[in-house]
Amino acid sequence: MQNLYANQQWIFIALIFFSIIGYIAFIRWQDRKWIERRFGSQKILAMSFGVNYFGRASEPGKPRKSSGFLLLLQDRLFYRSRTARLELSITGKNIARVYPDSSIKGYDLHQSVVKIDFINENNDHDSAAFKVPYPPQWIHAIEHNLLKNNPVFPQKV
């Protein structure tokens, strides 16, 4: 019996690999079901999973890191963390600028992030930083869909 499994280590590695793939697929399926329940028939223009959020400039302390998904809706950006159940909604009319950067709260993140300057719920200037897949596409999509006709912060053409 021992000789039967002696040269079959690849089976265990394959099982672990496919288990991880299955777990990721299950998590994404759960997230999509949550999004359908929460947003129903609202049109989602862009969606990314595995987004890292580093917090807001107005929050005290060092940048934090959470992982979740980011949605671009017709009127706002919405982020939800997977584990902390943290949610952030930034309405399009409050977004001043979106651009690539590598810092938040004065701390260097040692990676490129999409930074969003906006007016928060207290009418103060604030920023949020996200590590997203395909940052140029996200920046373009936010500019094109949320900043194009922004009455508070008109963009230069």
WOVEN-V949424 format. One record per helix or strand. SS is the DSSP state (A for helix, B for strand). FROM is the first residue (numbers start at 1). TO is the last residue. If there is no record, write none. Layout:
ss=SS from=FROM to=TO
ss=SS from=FROM to=TO
This chain:
ss=A from=2 to=6
ss=A from=9 to=39
ss=B from=44 to=56
ss=B from=66 to=73
ss=B from=76 to=81
ss=B from=87 to=91
ss=A from=92 to=94
ss=B from=95 to=104
ss=B from=107 to=119
ss=B from=125 to=131
ss=A from=135 to=147
